[in-house]
Amino acid sequence: MQLLTEAFYRRKIAQIQARLDAEHLDGLLLLDVPNVIYACGFFHTPSERPLGLFIPKQGEVALFVPLLEQENAADTWIRDIRTYFEYPGEVHPVQWMVREAGVHRLGIDTLTVDVYNRLGAGVVVTPLIEQMRWVKEPEELALVERAARYADYCLEYIRDHAGALIRDGGTELDILRAAVGATAARMKAEVGEIFNLRAGAVVGTVHSGPRAALPHGSPMQRVPQVGEPMIAGIGASVGGYHAESGATFVIGEPRGDVMRCLEAAAACDAAGVNALRPGATCASVNAAALGVLRDYGLGDAIRHRIGHGMGLQGHEGPWLAPGDTTLLQPGMVFSNEPGIYRPGIDGYRTINSMIVTEGEASVVSRFLAEHPPEKRIISI
């Protein structure tokens, strides 16, 4: 595994420049952090000080950075580094960047109303880069796949060790800390010399019993109890690219309709994978998947869409959700997240990371395929 190379980013810049004519733009200024990373690979710690990448219609790009980032910027492949002293400054840094760009018609990816009102004519806000990011190239997909492997590993750790932790009085927080710690150690051992801390990370949540009914439940000092479902949702990033894996485990002997709910989630996941084909709309994938939960009589337990895009952000467009009519293209990456939430009772969620291909979707998260519901029962 390697970080994306200068050759990759130069190819990306050329692709962007080729689109500027169609957008009637003489240049493009990127201010949004993920967009800057996407176009040139400059990972940095964002702050209130604006940082911009200027891409002219022809020629070399320039990085506009606060003075304190000068040395970090100089470590990139970009040779034209221009600095301003400090924020907010007598002249707003974005105004300074626009003047430095010096083009008649300039596209900008994101602006506050206050800054927009300072800039005057000739500035156009454009979603060009955000939409380009939706379709990943093979080098980006390789990083997504590697991230999914680490998210899967974290779930493997939970499956193998949660029982012992619970027997010793371990809480949701204890389980999560142990699993994330083991996964981070593995990542450091395997890719630590290649990916810095900003580009590689693992995060997650574990919540159980009635608290599993909270879609965004946070782990607590609570010991999971026999018969309860326990949701584990894990996100990992490698080289800056994200993937997710998630599973609902059962603590000890299943009770009530626990296994039926897990079977419903598995059927919902399969329907989402089957619907994720080029030419389909995002909304149609959502409808096909969630329709399965409704067929199981669980419509009232649905609290969210089936999935979201992933890449340089854990959540990014497009969205597998009502109202998103974006047509799917090969290279798009999505989560697949069947969720069943019954307040005061229990909850269930599984997560797979999927890539749109020319044919059947590629599911790069493998934990759920290798561990169907009956293999997610944790003995204590």
Stockholm file with secondary structure:
# STOCKHOLM 1.0

chainA/1-380         MQLLTEAFYRRKIAQIQARLDAEHLDGLLLLDVPNVIYACGFFHTPSERPLGLFIPKQGEVALFVPLLEQENAADTWIRDIRTYFEYPGEVHPVQWMVREAGVHRLGIDTLTVDVYNRLGAGVVVTPLIEQMRWVKEPEELALVERAARYADYCLEYIRDHAGALIRDGGTELDILRAAVGATAARMKAEVGEIFNLRAGAVVGTVHSGPRAALPHGSPMQRVPQVGEPMIAGIGASVGGYHAESGATFVIGEPRGDVMRCLEAAAACDAAGVNALRPGATCASVNAAALGVLRDYGLGDAIRHRIGHGMGLQGHEGPWLAPGDTTLLQPGMVFSNEPGIYRPGIDGYRTINSMIVTEGEASVVSRFLAEHPPEKRIISI
#=GR chainA/1-380 SS CCCCCHHHHHHHHHHHHHHHTTTTCSEEEECSHHHHHHHHCCCCCCCSSCCEEEEESSSCCEEEEEGGGHHHHHTSSCCEEEEECCSSCSSCHHHHHHHHHCCSSEEESCCCHHHHHHHCTTEEECCHHHHHHTSCCHHHHHHHHHHHHHHHHHHHHHHHHHHHHHHTTCCHHHHHHHHHHHHHHHHHHHHTTTSCTTTCEEEEEEEEGGGGGSTTCCCCSCCCCTTCEEEEEEEEEETTEEEEEEEEEEESSCCTTHHHHHHHHHHHHHHHHHHCCTTCBHHHHHHHHHHHHHHTTCGGGCCSCSEEECSSSSSEEEEESTTCCCBCCTTCEEEECCEEEETTTEEEECBEEEECCSSSCEECCCHHHHSCGGGCEECC
#=GC SS_cons         CCCCCHHHHHHHHHHHHHHHTTTTCSEEEECSHHHHHHHHCCCCCCCSSCCEEEEESSSCCEEEEEGGGHHHHHTSSCCEEEEECCSSCSSCHHHHHHHHHCCSSEEESCCCHHHHHHHCTTEEECCHHHHHHTSCCHHHHHHHHHHHHHHHHHHHHHHHHHHHHHHTTCCHHHHHHHHHHHHHHHHHHHHTTTSCTTTCEEEEEEEEGGGGGSTTCCCCSCCCCTTCEEEEEEEEEETTEEEEEEEEEEESSCCTTHHHHHHHHHHHHHHHHHHCCTTCBHHHHHHHHHHHHHHTTCGGGCCSCSEEECSSSSSEEEEESTTCCCBCCTTCEEEECCEEEETTTEEEECBEEEECCSSSCEECCCHHHHSCGGGCEECC
//
